[in-house]
Amino acid sequence: MSAAAGSVGSVDSVGVALVGAGRMGAFHAETLARRLRGAHLVAVADPAPGAAERLVDRLGTGRPCTDLAELWAAPDIDAVVIATPARTHADLVVAASRAGKGVFCEKPMAVTLPDADRAIDAARRAGVALQVGFNRRFAADWRAARALLDDGTLGVPRLLRSLTRDPGGFDPARVLPGTIFLETLIHDFDTLRFLNPGAEAVEVSATAGALVEPDWADRGLLDTAVVTVRFGNGAIAVAEATFEAAYGYDVRGEVLASGGMATMGDGRRSGLTFSGAAGRLVETVRGDQELFTDAYTAELAAFVEAVRAGSAPPVTGEDARAALAIALAAAESVRAGRPVRLEEVEK
Ligand SMILES: NC(=O)c1ccc[n+]([C@@H]2O[C@H](COP(=O)([O-])OP(=O)(O)OC[C@H]3O[C@@H](n4cnc5c(N)ncnc54)[C@H](O)[C@@H]3O)[C@@H](O)[C@H]2O)c1
């Protein structure tokens, strides 16, 4: 049954197609095929020769597909997961929405605000669920911190912090000058909004450099950045990111509020500390799919439930747009060498 009315109410298992069988898409497909109840992987689409076939063969489920028109027309596909490169996202959200499919789109949902508006509008008109891949909202520590804010324990946020340190090994040829803001720090900007509920950013000040790959600096490639964000409720936040941390993948957050402080994430692979002749050793997490397995699974579970029930997803197109606006303001702040107000990027 298709999701033309935005709900597949009577369907027990939601049929999902993957668009984009790369690194992230393959993990989502595996989640749909093996880690999630209430959904099944119906098809995989990717224009790269053999990519869809290889993934379908490995998972032993779904059918490969090279023509997206086939996906949009298929009655056994209720929803799609979009995990293609960022610049293709908005058009794919629009096309999937028009076909009446629920849409889970990896971040960033769009790279310009008009494209974000187009995507939001298409999903709203079609009455389909649109969820964006801000997986940290589904990670246990972050969810617990938000619960402490929601029940009043933490009180009013004053200082917030969110950081992302990738483990390195990135291909500079795939990185654009704005990538660190639009694809990496966008998680931190969303996290800061998540941990400061109801408030929106008003001004952004950013500084960035090419410290990991100095040879690429003349191309404007930025791999290390710090961003200060001022919110409308007076809270002040810092987001930082680097594309290379020698010890692995490290994501952390902190809220200092009137009633106390919550900290999230510590980069340890487990609770084990080994003490030996060389001193004390702690094993660190090496990648996002290791640290966030549960969060990636929980976000798709929430999406599938929204599609099944015809209810609003927990992370919306509007959330994607708000984080994108902060990212664009940060990029502009680096370019202009001054603080940038959010209203400036809205023009
Ligand atoms: N939530 C997270 O923490 C997280 C982590 C990694 C990546 N991502 C996001 O996931 C997306 C994909 O990243 P990736 O690392 O998997 O990239 P990737 O390059 O490994 O994979 C992208 C795939 O999309 C395919 N593709 C390109 N255009 C397509 C189209 N029009 N239709 C169908 N397939 C198409 C490519 O052939 C490739 O196989 C990006 O938006 C990225 O930001 C999110």
The ligand as an SDF file (V2000), in Angstrom:
LIG
                    3D

 44 48  0  0  0  0  0  0  0  0999 V2000
   24.2400   11.3870   10.3360 N   0  0  0  0  0  0  0  0  0  0  0  0
   25.5480   11.2780   10.2280 C   0  0  0  0  0  0  0  0  0  0  0  0
   26.2660   11.3920   11.2010 O   0  0  0  0  0  0  0  0  0  0  0  0
   26.1620   11.0290    8.8810 C   0  0  0  0  0  0  0  0  0  0  0  0
   27.3820   10.3410    8.7840 C   0  0  0  0  0  0  0  0  0  0  0  0
   27.8980   10.1270    7.5020 C   0  0  0  0  0  0  0  0  0  0  0  0
   27.2600   10.6320    6.3810 C   0  0  0  0  0  0  0  0  0  0  0  0
   26.0840   11.3140    6.5460 N   0  0  0  0  0  0  0  0  0  0  0  0
   25.3830   11.9170    5.3840 C   0  0  0  0  0  0  0  0  0  0  0  0
   24.9590   10.8840    4.5210 O   0  0  0  0  0  0  0  0  0  0  0  0
   25.0120   11.3520    3.1650 C   0  0  0  0  0  0  0  0  0  0  0  0
   25.8350   10.3690    2.3450 C   0  0  0  0  0  0  0  0  0  0  0  0
   27.1460   10.3260    2.8630 O   0  0  0  0  0  0  0  0  0  0  0  0
   28.1080    9.0940    2.5610 P   0  0  0  0  0  0  0  0  0  0  0  0
   29.3050    9.2930    3.4110 O   0  0  0  0  0  0  0  0  0  0  0  0
   27.3580    7.8250    2.6450 O   0  0  0  0  0  0  0  0  0  0  0  0
   28.4940    9.3750    1.0180 O   0  0  0  0  0  0  0  0  0  0  0  0
   28.9900    8.3220   -0.0680 P   0  0  0  0  0  0  0  0  0  0  0  0
   29.6980    9.1120   -1.0960 O   0  0  0  0  0  0  0  0  0  0  0  0
   29.7080    7.1840    0.6000 O   0  0  0  0  0  0  0  0  0  0  0  0
   27.6460    7.7400   -0.6990 O   0  0  0  0  0  0  0  0  0  0  0  0
   26.7760    8.4790   -1.5010 C   0  0  0  0  0  0  0  0  0  0  0  0
   26.1320    7.5100   -2.4960 C   0  0  0  0  0  0  0  0  0  0  0  0
   25.0690    8.1970   -3.1670 O   0  0  0  0  0  0  0  0  0  0  0  0
   25.0990    7.7930   -4.5420 C   0  0  0  0  0  0  0  0  0  0  0  0
   24.3870    8.8000   -5.3350 N   0  0  0  0  0  0  0  0  0  0  0  0
   24.8320    9.9730   -5.8130 C   0  0  0  0  0  0  0  0  0  0  0  0
   23.8270   10.6280   -6.4570 N   0  0  0  0  0  0  0  0  0  0  0  0
   22.7220    9.8440   -6.3550 C   0  0  0  0  0  0  0  0  0  0  0  0
   21.3740    9.9640   -6.8050 C   0  0  0  0  0  0  0  0  0  0  0  0
   20.9630   11.0600   -7.4590 N   0  0  0  0  0  0  0  0  0  0  0  0
   20.5120    8.9410   -6.5500 N   0  0  0  0  0  0  0  0  0  0  0  0
   20.9150    7.8490   -5.8740 C   0  0  0  0  0  0  0  0  0  0  0  0
   22.1820    7.6770   -5.4210 N   0  0  0  0  0  0  0  0  0  0  0  0
   23.0670    8.6740   -5.6500 C   0  0  0  0  0  0  0  0  0  0  0  0
   26.5750    7.6610   -4.8550 C   0  0  0  0  0  0  0  0  0  0  0  0
   26.7810    6.8460   -6.0110 O   0  0  0  0  0  0  0  0  0  0  0  0
   27.0930    6.9970   -3.5720 C   0  0  0  0  0  0  0  0  0  0  0  0
   27.0130    5.5910   -3.6370 O   0  0  0  0  0  0  0  0  0  0  0  0
   25.6040   12.7660    3.2120 C   0  0  0  0  0  0  0  0  0  0  0  0
   24.5720   13.6930    3.1980 O   0  0  0  0  0  0  0  0  0  0  0  0
   26.3060   12.8010    4.5610 C   0  0  0  0  0  0  0  0  0  0  0  0
   26.3810   14.0940    5.1150 O   0  0  0  0  0  0  0  0  0  0  0  0
   25.5250   11.4930    7.7580 C   0  0  0  0  0  0  0  0  0  0  0  0
  1  2  1  0
  2  3  2  0
  2  4  1  0
  4  5  1  0
  4 44  2  0
  5  6  2  0
  6  7  1  0
  7  8  2  0
  8  9  1  0
  8 44  1  0
  9 10  1  0
  9 42  1  0
 10 11  1  0
 11 12  1  0
 11 40  1  0
 12 13  1  0
 13 14  1  0
 14 15  2  0
 14 16  1  0
 14 17  1  0
 17 18  1  0
 18 19  2  0
 18 20  1  0
 18 21  1  0
 21 22  1  0
 22 23  1  0
 23 24  1  0
 23 38  1  0
 24 25  1  0
 25 26  1  0
 25 36  1  0
 26 27  1  0
 26 35  1  0
 27 28  2  0
 28 29  1  0
 29 30  1  0
 29 35  2  0
 30 31  1  0
 30 32  2  0
 32 33  1  0
 33 34  2  0
 34 35  1  0
 36 37  1  0
 36 38  1  0
 38 39  1  0
 40 41  1  0
 40 42  1  0
 42 43  1  0
M  CHG  2   8   1  16  -1
M  END
$$$$
